């Protein structure tokens, strides 16, 4: 799969972009990638910015970040829960 381009969500900052990391159901940090911009937009919305990376490049970026891995083409995301909710 390493030669398949991945479309990775990013957070745009004033001077550059950073990877947008997510959490698994168990609370562990994970990177998320998609095999097409359309798949990314269907899960995260059309306004989500992304970069195109190879799998080795993405793995290199997360190597030292205490991230459990890369989830490719997730079907959806869970909304953040409010710990103060009744």
N, CA, C and O atoms as a printed pandas DataFrame, in Angstrom:
     atom_number atom_name residue_name chain_id  residue_number  x_coord  y_coord  z_coord
0              1         N          UNK        A               1    0.816   -1.187    0.000
1              2        CA          UNK        A               1    0.000    0.000    0.000
2              3         C          UNK        A               1    0.863    1.254    0.000
3              4         O          UNK        A               1    0.337    2.349   -0.204
4              5         N          UNK        A               2    2.144    1.136    0.218
5              6        CA          UNK        A               2    2.982    2.309    0.429
6              7         C          UNK        A               2    3.040    3.245   -0.768
7              8         O          UNK        A               2    3.350    4.423   -0.595
8              9         N          UNK        A               3    2.754    2.767   -1.978
9             10        CA          UNK        A               3    2.816    3.660   -3.131
10            11         C          UNK        A               3    1.458    4.270   -3.472
11            12         O          UNK        A               3    1.355    5.039   -4.428
12            13         N          UNK        A               4    0.427    3.944   -2.717
13            14        CA          UNK        A               4   -0.895    4.537   -2.911
14            15         C          UNK        A               4   -0.920    5.886   -2.200
15            16         O          UNK        A               4   -0.588    5.962   -1.017
16            17         N          UNK        A               5   -1.312    6.962   -2.906
17            18        CA          UNK        A               5   -1.353    8.261   -2.228
18            19         C          UNK        A               5   -2.449    8.284   -1.165
19            20         O          UNK        A               5   -3.540    7.751   -1.364
20            21         N          UNK        A               6   -2.139    8.906   -0.047
21            22        CA          UNK        A               6   -3.111    9.067    1.029
22            23         C          UNK        A               6   -3.441   10.545    1.178
23            24         O          UNK        A               6   -2.577   11.405    1.005
24            25         N          UNK        A               7   -4.676   10.826    1.495
25            26        CA          UNK        A               7   -5.143   12.191    1.699
26            27         C          UNK        A               7   -5.374   12.343    3.200
27            28         O          UNK        A               7   -6.271   11.727    3.777
28            29         N          UNK        A               8   -4.546   13.176    3.812
29            30        CA          UNK        A               8   -4.447   13.248    5.267
30            31         C          UNK        A               8   -4.989   14.587    5.757
31            32         O          UNK        A               8   -4.544   15.635    5.288
32            33         N          UNK        A               9   -5.946   14.576    6.696
33            34        CA          UNK        A               9   -6.483   15.839    7.211
34            35         C          UNK        A               9   -5.437   16.606    8.002
35            36         O          UNK        A               9   -4.649   16.034    8.756
36            37         N          UNK        A              10   -5.454   17.923    7.806
37            38        CA          UNK        A              10   -4.523   18.806    8.506
38            39         C          UNK        A              10   -5.277   19.968    9.133
39            40         O          UNK        A              10   -6.401   20.295    8.753
40            41         N          UNK        A              11   -4.622   20.571   10.098
41            42        CA          UNK        A              11   -5.107   21.807   10.708
42            43         C          UNK        A              11   -4.238   22.930   10.178
43            44         O          UNK        A              11   -3.012   22.888   10.290
44            45         N          UNK        A              12   -4.875   23.925    9.607
45            46        CA          UNK        A              12   -4.127   25.059    9.053
46            47         C          UNK        A              12   -3.843   26.060   10.158
47            48         O          UNK        A              12   -4.737   26.454   10.907
48            49         N          UNK        A              13   -2.601   26.457   10.245
49            50        CA          UNK        A              13   -2.203   27.471   11.211
50            51         C          UNK        A              13   -1.773   28.725   10.487
51            52         O          UNK        A              13   -1.831   28.802    9.260
52            53         N          UNK        A              14   -1.356   29.671   11.227
53            54        CA          UNK        A              14   -0.945   30.952   10.644
54            55         C          UNK        A              14    0.292   30.812    9.755
55            56         O          UNK        A              14    0.408   31.486    8.732
56            57         N          UNK        A              15    1.212   29.935   10.154
57            58        CA          UNK        A              15    2.478   29.816    9.430
58            59         C          UNK        A              15    2.677   28.458    8.766
59            60         O          UNK        A              15    3.728   28.218    8.172
60            61         N          UNK        A              16    1.706   27.576    8.850
61            62        CA          UNK        A              16    1.851   26.259    8.255
62            63         C          UNK        A              16    0.707   25.353    8.669
63            64         O          UNK        A              16   -0.277   25.801    9.258
64            65         N          UNK        A              17    0.844   24.097    8.360
65            66        CA          UNK        A              17   -0.184   23.102    8.680
66            67         C          UNK        A              17    0.393   22.028    9.587
67            68         O          UNK        A              17    1.601   21.794    9.608
68            69         N          UNK        A              18   -0.486   21.383   10.330
69            70        CA          UNK        A              18   -0.077   20.258   11.171
70            71         C          UNK        A              18   -1.067   19.123   10.982
71            72         O          UNK        A              18   -2.219   19.347   10.611
72            73         N          UNK        A              19   -0.612   17.907   11.238
73            74        CA          UNK        A              19   -1.496   16.752   11.119
74            75         C          UNK        A              19   -2.654   16.875   12.089
75            76         O          UNK        A              19   -2.483   17.320   13.224
76            77         N          UNK        A              20   -3.812   16.485   11.644
77            78        CA          UNK        A              20   -4.965   16.412   12.536
78            79         C          UNK        A              20   -5.029   14.981   13.051
79            80         O          UNK        A              20   -5.301   14.055   12.287
80            81         N          UNK        A              21   -4.783   14.802   14.328
81            82        CA          UNK        A              21   -4.827   13.478   14.937
82            83         C          UNK        A              21   -6.179   13.253   15.589
83            84         O          UNK        A              21   -6.847   14.201   16.001
84            85         N          UNK        A              22   -6.573   12.003   15.680
85            86        CA          UNK        A              22   -7.855   11.617   16.251
86            87         C          UNK        A              22   -7.610   10.663   17.407
87            88         O          UNK        A              22   -6.467   10.306   17.692
88            89         N          UNK        A              23   -8.674   10.253   18.070
89            90        CA          UNK        A              23   -8.573    9.271   19.152
90            91         C          UNK        A              23   -9.433    8.060   18.814
91            92         O          UNK        A              23  -10.514    8.186   18.238
92            93         N          UNK        A              24   -8.936    6.898   19.181
93            94        CA          UNK        A              24   -9.704    5.673   19.024
94            95         C          UNK        A              24  -10.779    5.630   20.103
95            96         O          UNK        A              24  -10.794    6.472   21.001
96            97         N          UNK        A              25  -11.665    4.665   20.019
97            98        CA          UNK        A              25  -12.696    4.499   21.044
98            99         C          UNK        A              25  -12.067    4.258   22.418
99           100         O          UNK        A              25  -12.667    4.584   23.442
100          101         N          UNK        A              26  -10.868    3.692   22.439
101          102        CA          UNK        A              26  -10.165    3.438   23.696
102          103         C          UNK        A              26   -9.375    4.658   24.182
103          104         O          UNK        A              26   -8.745    4.609   25.238
104          105         N          UNK        A              27   -9.408    5.753   23.411
105          106        CA          UNK        A              27   -8.734    6.968   23.835
106          107         C          UNK        A              27   -7.307    7.130   23.345
107          108         O          UNK        A              27   -6.654    8.116   23.685
108          109         N          UNK        A              28   -6.807    6.196   22.562
109          110        CA          UNK        A              28   -5.441    6.282   22.031
110          111         C          UNK        A              28   -5.411    7.200   20.809
111          112         O          UNK        A              28   -6.355    7.224   20.020
112          113         N          UNK        A              29   -4.319    7.955   20.659
113          114        CA          UNK        A              29   -4.194    8.835   19.491
114          115         C          UNK        A              29   -3.859    8.027   18.249
115          116         O          UNK        A              29   -3.064    7.089   18.299
116          117         N          UNK        A              30   -4.484    8.406   17.122
117          118        CA          UNK        A              30   -4.246    7.733   15.856
118          119         C          UNK        A              30   -4.255    8.745   14.717
119          120         O          UNK        A              30   -4.916    9.781   14.794
120          121         N          UNK        A              31   -3.518    8.433   13.674
121          122        CA          UNK        A              31   -3.572    9.234   12.456
122          123         C          UNK        A              31   -4.677    8.648   11.584
123          124         O          UNK        A              31   -4.957    7.451   11.638
124          125         N          UNK        A              32   -5.291    9.494   10.795
125          126        CA          UNK        A              32   -6.347    9.073    9.884
126          127         C          UNK        A              32   -5.948    9.501    8.484
127          128         O          UNK        A              32   -5.420   10.596    8.289
128          129         N          UNK        A              33   -6.201    8.628    7.501
129          130        CA          UNK        A              33   -5.905    8.936    6.109
130          131         C          UNK        A              33   -7.008    8.357    5.231
131          132         O          UNK        A              33   -7.707    7.421    5.618
132          133         N          UNK        A              34   -7.145    8.927    4.058
133          134        CA          UNK        A              34   -8.185    8.495    3.125
134          135         C          UNK        A              34   -7.568    8.228    1.764
135          136         O          UNK        A              34   -6.543    8.811    1.411
136          137         N          UNK        A              35   -8.197    7.343    1.003
137          138        CA          UNK        A              35   -7.679    6.987   -0.317
138          139         C          UNK        A              35   -8.177    7.919   -1.410
139          140         O          UNK        A              35   -7.768    7.780   -2.563
140          141         N          UNK        A              36   -9.040    8.856   -1.084
141          142        CA          UNK        A              36   -9.470    9.865   -2.052
142          143         C          UNK        A              36   -9.962   11.099   -1.307
143          144         O          UNK        A              36  -10.403   11.001   -0.162
144          145         N          UNK        A              37   -9.888   12.260   -1.954
145          146        CA          UNK        A              37  -10.432   13.468   -1.339
146          147         C          UNK        A              37  -11.944   13.374   -1.109
147          148         O          UNK        A              37  -12.466   13.970   -0.167
148          149         N          UNK        A              38  -12.634   12.639   -1.954
149          150        CA          UNK        A              38  -14.089   12.481   -1.788
150          151         C          UNK        A              38  -14.425   11.699   -0.529
151          152         O          UNK        A              38  -15.366   12.044    0.185
152          153         N          UNK        A              39  -13.663   10.649   -0.253
153          154        CA          UNK        A              39  -13.895    9.880    0.984
154          155         C          UNK        A              39  -13.623   10.743    2.213
155          156         O          UNK        A              39  -14.364   10.688    3.195
156          157         N          UNK        A              40  -12.556   11.538    2.153
157          158        CA          UNK        A              40  -12.236   12.419    3.264
158          159         C          UNK        A              40  -13.375   13.408    3.481
159          160         O          UNK        A              40  -13.813   13.609    4.613
160          161         N          UNK        A              41  -13.856   14.022    2.411
161          162        CA          UNK        A              41  -14.936   15.010    2.527
162          163         C          UNK        A              41  -16.235   14.384    3.022
163          164         O          UNK        A              41  -16.990   15.035    3.744
164          165         N          UNK        A              42  -16.509   13.142    2.652
165          166        CA          UNK        A              42  -17.756   12.512    3.099
166          167         C          UNK        A              42  -17.761   12.238    4.597
167          168         O          UNK        A              42  -18.826   12.184    5.213
168          169         N          UNK        A              43  -16.580   12.063    5.189
169          170        CA          UNK        A              43  -16.483   11.802    6.629
170          171         C          UNK        A              43  -16.250   13.086    7.426
171          172         O          UNK        A              43  -16.870   13.290    8.470
172          173         N          UNK        A              44  -15.364   13.945    6.941
173          174        CA          UNK        A              44  -14.953   15.117    7.720
174          175         C          UNK        A              44  -15.523   16.437    7.203
175          176         O          UNK        A              44  -15.357   17.477    7.840
176          177         N          UNK        A              45  -16.183   16.399    6.071
177          178        CA          UNK        A              45  -16.770   17.611    5.503
178          179         C          UNK        A              45  -15.899   18.213    4.421
179          180         O          UNK        A              45  -14.684   18.020    4.402
180          181         N          UNK        A              46  -16.530   18.937    3.528
181          182        CA          UNK        A              46  -15.817   19.487    2.369
182          183         C          UNK        A              46  -14.859   20.615    2.739
183          184         O          UNK        A              46  -13.979   20.955    1.949
184          185         N          UNK        A              47  -15.015   21.196    3.915
185          186        CA          UNK        A              47  -14.139   22.288    4.338
186          187         C          UNK        A              47  -12.837   21.794    4.974
187          188         O          UNK        A              47  -11.922   22.583    5.210
188          189         N          UNK        A              48  -12.753   20.485    5.251
189          190        CA          UNK        A              48  -11.550   19.941    5.878
190          191         C          UNK        A              48  -10.371   20.043    4.923
191          192         O          UNK        A              48  -10.435   19.534    3.804
192          193         N          UNK        A              49   -9.312   20.686    5.345
193          194        CA          UNK        A              49   -8.107   20.774    4.524
194          195         C          UNK        A              49   -7.319   19.480    4.640
195          196         O          UNK        A              49   -7.405   18.781    5.650
196          197         N          UNK        A              50   -6.549   19.162    3.603
197          198        CA          UNK        A              50   -5.788   17.917    3.579
198          199         C          UNK        A              50   -4.502   18.106    2.795
199          200         O          UNK        A              50   -4.345   19.066    2.040
200          201         N          UNK        A              51   -3.588   17.168    2.992
201          202        CA          UNK        A              51   -2.362   17.079    2.202
202          203         C          UNK        A              51   -2.262   15.660    1.650
203          204         O          UNK        A              51   -2.793   14.710    2.224
204          205         N          UNK        A              52   -1.582   15.549    0.543
205          206        CA          UNK        A              52   -1.372   14.237   -0.073
206          207         C          UNK        A              52   -0.004   13.735    0.360
207          208         O          UNK        A              52    1.009   14.403    0.151
208          209         N          UNK        A              53    0.019   12.548    0.965
209          210        CA          UNK        A              53    1.264   11.955    1.466
210          211         C          UNK        A              53    1.330   10.481    1.085
211          212         O          UNK        A              53    0.304    9.847    0.838
212          213         N          UNK        A              54    2.529    9.950    1.040
213          214        CA          UNK        A              54    2.691    8.502    0.919
214          215         C          UNK        A              54    2.597    7.901    2.319
215          216         O          UNK        A              54    2.756    8.606    3.316
216          217         N          UNK        A              55    2.340    6.605    2.388
217          218        CA          UNK        A              55    2.277    5.948    3.694
218          219         C          UNK        A              55    3.603    6.052    4.456
219          220         O          UNK        A              55    3.592    6.342    5.652
220          221         N          UNK        A              56    4.750    5.820    3.790
221          222        CA          UNK        A              56    6.016    5.963    4.529
222          223         C          UNK        A              56    6.226    7.386    5.066
223          224         O          UNK        A              56    6.751    7.559    6.167
224          225         N          UNK        A              57    5.823    8.393    4.303
225          226        CA          UNK        A              57    5.983    9.772    4.783
226          227         C          UNK        A              57    5.119   10.014    6.012
227          228         O          UNK        A              57    5.574   10.623    6.981
228          229         N          UNK        A              58    3.867    9.540    5.980
229          230        CA          UNK        A              58    2.980    9.712    7.125
230          231         C          UNK        A              58    3.509    8.947    8.335
231          232         O          UNK        A              58    3.498    9.469    9.450
232          233         N          UNK        A              59    3.969    7.727    8.128
233          234        CA          UNK        A              59    4.534    6.950    9.245
234          235         C          UNK        A              59    5.742    7.654    9.850
235          236         O          UNK        A              59    5.922    7.646   11.068
236          237         N          UNK        A              60    6.561    8.256    9.012
237          238        CA          UNK        A              60    7.709    8.998    9.503
238          239         C          UNK        A              60    7.296   10.197   10.340
239          240         O          UNK        A              60    7.957   10.523   11.326
240          241         N          UNK        A              61    6.215   10.853    9.958
241          242        CA          UNK        A              61    5.749   12.031   10.690
242          243         C          UNK        A              61    5.185   11.682   12.063
243          244         O          UNK        A              61    5.283   12.481   12.994
244          245         N          UNK        A              62    4.595   10.494   12.195
245          246        CA          UNK        A              62    3.970   10.122   13.475
246          247         C          UNK        A              62    4.860    9.239   14.340
247          248         O          UNK        A              62    4.479    8.890   15.458
248          249         N          UNK        A              63    6.017    8.879   13.852
249          250        CA          UNK        A              63    6.895    7.916   14.542
250          251         C          UNK        A              63    7.131    8.259   16.003
251          252         O          UNK        A              63    7.070    7.368   16.850
252          253         N          UNK        A              64    7.393    9.494   16.322
253          254        CA          UNK        A              64    7.734    9.884   17.696
254          255         C          UNK        A              64    6.600   10.607   18.422
255          256         O          UNK        A              64    6.847   11.328   19.389
256          257         N          UNK        A              65    5.370   10.421   17.970
257          258        CA          UNK        A              65    4.251   11.179   18.535
258          259         C          UNK        A              65    3.332   10.373   19.454
259          260         O          UNK        A              65    2.257   10.861   19.803
260          261         N          UNK        A              66    3.708    9.177   19.853
261          262        CA          UNK        A              66    2.849    8.339   20.697
262          263         C          UNK        A              66    1.487    8.117   20.036
263          264         O          UNK        A              66    0.437    8.253   20.664
264          265         N          UNK        A              67    1.541    7.770   18.747
265          266        CA          UNK        A              67    0.344    7.489   17.955
266          267         C          UNK        A              67    0.324    5.992   17.687
267          268         O          UNK        A              67    1.350    5.406   17.342
268          269         N          UNK        A              68   -0.863    5.361   17.847
269          270        CA          UNK        A              68   -0.929    3.902   17.735
270          271         C          UNK        A              68   -0.860    3.400   16.300
271          272         O          UNK        A              68   -0.545    2.229   16.086
272          273         N          UNK        A              69   -1.140    4.228   15.323
273          274        CA          UNK        A              69   -1.084    3.777   13.937
274          275         C          UNK        A              69   -1.861    4.701   13.020
275          276         O          UNK        A              69   -2.181    5.839   13.362
276          277         N          UNK        A              70   -2.157    4.165   11.834
277          278        CA          UNK        A              70   -2.897    4.909   10.821
278          279         C          UNK        A              70   -4.183    4.158   10.510
279          280         O          UNK        A              70   -4.159    2.969   10.193
280          281         N          UNK        A              71   -5.285    4.850   10.603
281          282        CA          UNK        A              71   -6.580    4.287   10.237
282          283         C          UNK        A              71   -6.920    4.813    8.849
283          284         O          UNK        A              71   -7.059    6.021    8.657
284          285         N          UNK        A              72   -7.055    3.909    7.880
285          286        CA          UNK        A              72   -7.323    4.302    6.499
286          287         C          UNK        A              72   -8.806    4.120    6.184
287          288         O          UNK        A              72   -9.394    3.073    6.454
288          289         N          UNK        A              73   -9.390    5.162    5.609
289          290        CA          UNK        A              73  -10.796    5.187    5.194
290          291         C          UNK        A              73  -11.783    4.810    6.299
291          292         O          UNK        A              73  -12.589    3.895    6.126
292          293         N          UNK        A              74  -11.722    5.510    7.431
293          294        CA          UNK        A              74  -12.725    5.232    8.465
294          295         C          UNK        A              74  -14.111    5.624    7.953
295          296         O          UNK        A              74  -14.247    6.545    7.148
296          297         N          UNK        A              75  -15.122    4.926    8.421
297          298        CA          UNK        A              75  -16.489    5.174    7.962
298          299         C          UNK        A              75  -17.085    6.431    8.581
299          300         O          UNK        A              75  -18.019    7.009    8.026
300          301         N          UNK        A              76  -16.563    6.856    9.711
301          302        CA          UNK        A              76  -17.103    8.040   10.363
302          303         C          UNK        A              76  -16.284    8.397   11.580
303          304         O          UNK        A              76  -15.309    7.727   11.920
304          305         N          UNK        A              77  -16.700    9.463   12.223
305          306        CA          UNK        A              77  -16.052    9.884   13.452
306          307         C          UNK        A              77  -17.122   10.091   14.507
307          308         O          UNK        A              77  -18.285   10.336   14.185
308          309         N          UNK        A              78  -16.733    9.995   15.740
309          310        CA          UNK        A              78  -17.672   10.228   16.834
310          311         C          UNK        A              78  -17.561   11.672   17.268
311          312         O          UNK        A              78  -16.481   12.263   17.245
312          313         N          UNK        A              79  -18.675   12.226   17.657
313          314        CA          UNK        A              79  -18.664   13.599   18.181
314          315         C          UNK        A              79  -17.982   13.599   19.540
315          316         O          UNK        A              79  -18.050   12.619   20.282
316          317         N          UNK        A              80  -17.337   14.687   19.852
317          318        CA          UNK        A              80  -16.691   14.829   21.162
318          319         C          UNK        A              80  -17.779   14.848   22.216
319          320         O          UNK        A              80  -18.783   15.546   22.072
320          321         N          UNK        A              81  -17.581   14.084   23.271
321          322        CA          UNK        A              81  -18.563   14.062   24.355
322          323         C          UNK        A              81  -18.256   15.168   25.346
323          324         O          UNK        A              81  -17.094   15.513   25.560
324          325         N          UNK        A              82  -19.276   15.713   25.941
325          326        CA          UNK        A              82  -19.119   16.752   26.951
326          327         C          UNK        A              82  -19.171   16.075   28.302
327          328         O          UNK        A              82  -20.202   15.515   28.674
328          329         N          UNK        A              83  -18.082   16.117   29.040
329          330        CA          UNK        A              83  -18.009   15.408   30.321
330          331         C          UNK        A              83  -18.945   16.008   31.358
331          332         O          UNK        A              83  -19.227   15.364   32.369
332          333         N          UNK        A              84  -19.433   17.216   31.137
333          334        CA          UNK        A              84  -20.345   17.844   32.087
334          335         C          UNK        A              84  -21.803   17.597   31.752
335          336         O          UNK        A              84  -22.687   18.155   32.402
336          337         N          UNK        A              85  -22.071   16.773   30.754
337          338        CA          UNK        A              85  -23.457   16.515   30.362
338          339         C          UNK        A              85  -24.153   15.637   31.393
339          340         O          UNK        A              85  -23.513   14.842   32.083
340          341         N          UNK        A              86  -25.453   15.788   31.488
341          342        CA          UNK        A              86  -26.236   15.008   32.455
342          343         C          UNK        A              86  -26.422   13.580   32.000
343          344         O          UNK        A              86  -27.057   12.788   32.697
